């Protein structure tokens, strides 16, 4: 799945936060929030629909993939492509540049413990 640029992600967030939403209402919201023209909104919406994230049926826009699922897939793809699918290699590389707080380590440990169950 192809990643989104920063502006596409902001537009997608408008959809995820307000769905189901009429396409006309979405265009007006993008005009206010992103300062986009209607043609830009419809172009980006079509692109995101083609990628399988959203659908626009009968003028109503809904998601085909939740925000959480989309970003989980993006994360998996990044780890796969960059670290040969090794999550430990990713965490090790991340930890070399940014020290984890005690709370972050504890949170990661809880996640690991939950995955073991």
URBELQUI-V710671 format. One record per residue. N is the residue number from 1. RES is the residue in one small letter. SS is DSSP state (@ for helix, = for strand, . for the rest). PSI is psi in whole degrees, -180 to 180 (none if undefined). Layout:
BEGIN
N|RES|SS|PSI, N|RES|SS|PSI
END
This chain:
BEGIN
1|x|.|130, 2|x|.|141, 3|x|.|168, 4|x|.|149, 5|x|.|173, 6|x|@|-44, 7|x|@|-39, 8|x|@|-40, 9|x|@|-40, 10|x|@|-40, 11|x|@|-44, 12|x|@|-40, 13|x|@|-37, 14|x|@|-41, 15|x|@|-52, 16|x|@|-37, 17|x|@|-20, 18|x|@|5, 19|x|.|153, 20|x|.|145, 21|x|=|139, 22|x|=|140, 23|x|@|-37, 24|x|@|-40, 25|x|@|-39, 26|x|@|-42, 27|x|@|-43, 28|x|@|-39, 29|x|@|-42, 30|x|@|-33, 31|x|@|-44, 32|x|@|-50, 33|x|@|-37, 34|x|@|-6, 35|x|.|38, 36|x|.|151, 37|x|.|159, 38|x|@|-36, 39|x|@|-37, 40|x|@|-45, 41|x|@|-46, 42|x|@|-35, 43|x|@|-47, 44|x|@|-40, 45|x|@|-46, 46|x|@|-43, 47|x|@|-44, 48|x|@|-30, 49|x|@|-41, 50|x|@|-34, 51|x|.|-9, 52|x|.|15, 53|x|.|-38, 54|x|=|167, 55|x|=|149, 56|x|=|95, 57|x|=|124, 58|x|.|29, 59|x|.|9, 60|x|=|126, 61|x|=|127, 62|x|=|162, 63|x|=|147, 64|x|.|-15, 65|x|.|130, 66|x|.|161, 67|x|@|-45, 68|x|@|-44, 69|x|@|-40, 70|x|@|-50, 71|x|@|-28, 72|x|@|-43, 73|x|@|-40, 74|x|@|-43, 75|x|@|-45, 76|x|@|-44, 77|x|@|-42, 78|x|@|-47, 79|x|@|-41, 80|x|@|-49, 81|x|@|-34, 82|x|@|-32, 83|x|@|26, 84|x|.|35, 85|x|.|7, 86|x|.|106, 87|x|@|-41, 88|x|@|-37, 89|x|@|-39, 90|x|@|-49, 91|x|@|-41, 92|x|@|-43, 93|x|@|-41, 94|x|@|-43, 95|x|@|-22, 96|x|@|-29, 97|x|@|-23, 98|x|.|118, 99|x|.|135, 100|x|.|141, 101|x|.|164, 102|x|@|-41, 103|x|@|-41, 104|x|@|-42, 105|x|@|-44, 106|x|@|-40, 107|x|@|-44, 108|x|@|-40, 109|x|@|-41, 110|x|@|-41, 111|x|@|-45, 112|x|@|-45, 113|x|@|-41, 114|x|@|-36, 115|x|@|-28, 116|x|@|-26, 117|x|.|none
END
